[in-house]
Amino acid sequence: MNRISNGGVVFISGKIQAGTVINVRRSRFNVPVTGTDKAYSFDENGIKFNSCKELLKNYQQYFFRMPT
């Protein structure tokens, strides 16, 4: 998944406050606005963010299946 996502993705499933610093692909990123359920990923133009649900659909095949 690290290779496919071009360096990694940070999933924030709860609330994240504006001004919070996260590290994405060895880059520090200040969250610009308060949000909920965001996924931050590296892009050739910098850090981009999407809904967790949208990004999880793309990468769900790479997650482990746990027995229930």
Residue frames as a rotation matrix with the C-alpha (Angstrom) as fourth column:
MET 1
0.568 0.823 0.000 0.00
0.823 -0.568 0.000 0.00
0.000 0.000 -1.000 0.00
ASN 2
0.293 -0.537 -0.791 2.89
0.252 -0.755 0.606 2.36
-0.922 -0.377 -0.086 0.72
ARG 3
-0.748 -0.617 0.243 4.12
0.353 -0.061 0.934 2.04
-0.562 0.784 0.263 -2.86
ILE 4
-0.317 0.722 0.615 0.65
0.917 0.069 0.392 2.39
0.241 0.688 -0.684 -4.38
SER 5
0.705 0.642 -0.301 -0.24
0.705 -0.679 0.205 5.43
-0.073 -0.357 -0.931 -2.29
ASN 6
0.375 -0.646 0.665 3.06
0.362 -0.559 -0.746 7.13
0.854 0.520 0.024 -3.25
GLY 7
-0.549 -0.772 0.320 4.46
-0.053 -0.350 -0.935 7.25
0.834 -0.531 0.151 0.25
GLY 8
-0.810 0.233 -0.538 1.59
0.583 0.405 -0.704 6.68
0.054 -0.884 -0.464 2.60
VAL 9
-0.135 0.857 0.498 -1.77
0.036 -0.498 0.866 7.82
0.990 0.135 0.036 3.78
VAL 10
-0.997 -0.046 -0.069 -2.79
0.072 -0.074 -0.995 9.14
0.041 -0.996 0.077 7.21
PHE 11
-0.230 0.972 -0.040 -6.39
0.376 0.127 0.918 8.28
0.897 0.196 -0.395 8.11
ILE 12
-0.978 0.093 0.185 -8.11
-0.207 -0.461 -0.863 10.43
0.005 -0.882 0.470 10.76
SER 13
-0.597 0.783 -0.174 -11.38
0.556 0.560 0.614 8.67
0.578 0.270 -0.770 11.51
GLY 14
0.102 0.627 -0.772 -12.53
0.959 -0.269 -0.092 11.13
-0.266 -0.731 -0.629 14.16
LYS 15
0.956 0.259 0.134 -12.36
0.280 -0.943 -0.178 14.90
0.080 0.208 -0.975 14.49
ILE 16
-0.085 -0.994 -0.065 -9.14
0.996 -0.087 0.024 16.80
-0.029 -0.062 0.998 13.81
GLN 17
0.603 0.303 -0.738 -8.65
0.471 -0.882 0.022 20.44
-0.644 -0.361 -0.675 14.80
ALA 18
0.831 -0.331 0.448 -7.31
0.222 -0.540 -0.812 23.17
0.510 0.774 -0.375 12.54
GLY 19
0.491 -0.740 0.459 -3.64
-0.807 -0.585 -0.080 23.80
0.328 -0.331 -0.885 13.26
THR 20
0.706 -0.236 0.668 -2.88
-0.225 0.819 0.527 20.17
-0.672 -0.523 0.525 14.16
VAL 21
0.008 -0.788 -0.615 0.44
-0.995 -0.067 0.072 19.00
-0.098 0.612 -0.785 12.71
ILE 22
0.776 0.151 0.612 0.60
-0.123 0.989 -0.088 15.57
-0.619 -0.007 0.786 11.06
ASN 23
-0.323 -0.916 -0.239 3.47
-0.622 0.015 0.783 13.87
-0.714 0.401 -0.574 9.21
VAL 24
0.806 0.507 0.305 2.78
-0.050 0.572 -0.819 12.52
-0.589 0.645 0.487 5.74
ARG 25
0.752 -0.561 0.345 5.68
0.617 0.418 -0.666 11.01
0.230 0.714 0.661 3.79
ARG 26
-0.133 -0.881 -0.454 8.33
0.983 -0.175 0.052 12.74
-0.125 -0.439 0.890 5.90
SER 27
-0.623 0.016 0.782 6.56
0.263 -0.937 0.229 16.08
0.737 0.349 0.579 5.43
ARG 28
-0.727 0.412 -0.550 4.99
0.511 -0.210 -0.833 18.15
-0.459 -0.887 -0.058 8.20
PHE 29
-0.586 0.637 0.501 1.51
0.367 -0.342 0.865 19.36
0.723 0.690 -0.033 7.35
ASN 30
-0.924 0.362 -0.124 -0.63
-0.070 -0.479 -0.875 21.83
-0.376 -0.800 0.468 9.29
VAL 31
-0.425 0.856 0.296 -4.31
0.903 0.424 0.071 20.95
-0.065 0.297 -0.953 9.03
PRO 32
-0.893 -0.034 0.448 -5.98
0.179 -0.942 0.285 24.07
0.412 0.334 0.848 7.55
VAL 33
-0.257 0.883 0.393 -9.57
-0.791 -0.426 0.439 23.54
0.555 -0.198 0.808 8.76
THR 34
-0.571 0.176 0.802 -11.30
-0.594 0.585 -0.552 21.49
-0.566 -0.792 -0.230 11.44
GLY 35
-0.131 0.518 -0.846 -12.75
-0.876 0.339 0.343 18.34
0.464 0.786 0.409 9.93
THR 36
0.106 0.244 0.964 -14.03
-0.659 0.744 -0.116 14.83
-0.745 -0.622 0.240 10.53
ASP 37
0.506 0.078 0.859 -13.15
0.298 0.919 -0.259 11.58
-0.809 0.387 0.442 8.75
LYS 38
0.764 -0.332 -0.554 -10.30
-0.634 -0.549 -0.544 12.86
-0.123 0.767 -0.630 6.60
ALA 39
0.638 -0.650 0.413 -7.52
0.615 0.753 0.233 10.98
-0.462 0.105 0.881 4.83
TYR 40
0.673 -0.513 -0.533 -4.32
-0.558 -0.825 0.090 12.91
-0.486 0.237 -0.841 4.10
SER 41
0.608 -0.473 0.638 -2.04
0.619 0.785 -0.008 11.64
-0.497 0.400 0.770 1.33
PHE 42
-0.214 -0.797 -0.565 1.01
-0.015 -0.575 0.818 12.81
-0.977 0.183 0.111 -0.61
ASP 43
0.775 0.405 0.485 0.58
0.510 0.053 -0.859 14.05
-0.374 0.913 -0.165 -4.16
GLU 44
-0.075 -0.867 0.493 3.12
0.987 -0.134 -0.084 15.48
0.139 0.481 0.866 -6.60
ASN 45
-0.028 0.144 0.989 1.59
0.220 -0.965 0.146 18.90
0.975 0.221 -0.005 -5.85
GLY 46
-0.618 -0.224 0.754 1.81
-0.639 -0.416 -0.647 18.49
0.458 -0.881 0.114 -2.08
ILE 47
-0.942 0.332 0.058 -0.50
0.192 0.670 -0.717 17.08
-0.277 -0.664 -0.695 0.56
LYS 48
-0.545 0.838 -0.025 -4.13
-0.504 -0.303 0.809 16.51
0.670 0.453 0.588 -0.41
PHE 49
-0.892 0.293 0.345 -7.07
-0.188 0.454 -0.871 15.41
-0.412 -0.842 -0.350 1.70
ASN 50
-0.517 0.752 -0.409 -10.22
-0.379 0.227 0.897 13.45
0.767 0.619 0.168 0.94
SER 51
0.422 0.718 0.553 -12.99
-0.894 0.227 0.387 11.71
0.153 -0.658 0.738 2.79
CYS 52
-0.477 -0.572 0.668 -11.79
-0.705 0.703 0.099 8.56
-0.525 -0.424 -0.738 4.57
LYS 53
0.270 0.683 0.678 -14.62
-0.087 0.719 -0.690 6.58
-0.959 0.127 0.254 2.99
GLU 54
0.885 0.052 -0.463 -13.58
-0.452 -0.143 -0.880 7.51
-0.112 0.988 -0.103 -0.55
LEU 55
0.029 -0.977 -0.209 -9.93
-0.953 0.037 -0.302 6.64
0.303 0.208 -0.930 -0.03
LEU 56
-0.340 -0.119 0.933 -10.67
-0.626 0.769 -0.130 3.46
-0.702 -0.628 -0.336 1.92
LYS 57
0.744 0.642 0.188 -12.63
-0.246 0.524 -0.816 2.11
-0.622 0.560 0.547 -1.05
ASN 58
0.668 -0.547 -0.505 -9.48
-0.642 -0.081 -0.762 2.43
0.376 0.833 -0.405 -3.19
TYR 59
-0.332 -0.942 0.045 -7.21
-0.780 0.248 -0.574 0.67
0.530 -0.226 -0.817 -0.67
GLN 60
0.374 0.582 0.722 -9.59
-0.900 0.415 0.132 -1.80
-0.222 -0.699 0.679 0.98
GLN 61
0.885 -0.018 -0.465 -8.16
-0.207 0.879 -0.430 -4.72
0.417 0.477 0.774 -1.01
TYR 62
-0.029 -0.995 -0.099 -4.78
-0.150 0.103 -0.983 -4.27
0.988 -0.013 -0.152 0.73
PHE 63
-0.103 0.056 0.993 -6.11
-0.971 -0.224 -0.088 -4.53
0.218 -0.973 0.078 4.31
PHE 64
-0.958 -0.244 -0.149 -5.94
-0.189 0.933 -0.306 -7.77
0.214 -0.265 -0.940 6.28
ARG 65
0.082 0.987 -0.138 -9.16
-0.480 0.161 0.863 -9.70
0.874 -0.005 0.487 6.72
MET 66
-0.779 -0.305 0.548 -9.66
-0.616 0.209 -0.759 -10.51
0.117 -0.929 -0.351 10.39
PRO 67
-0.644 0.582 -0.497 -11.75
0.419 0.811 0.409 -13.50
0.641 0.055 -0.766 11.47
THR 68
-0.266 0.642 0.720 -15.02
-0.651 -0.670 0.357 -12.61
0.711 -0.373 0.596 13.16
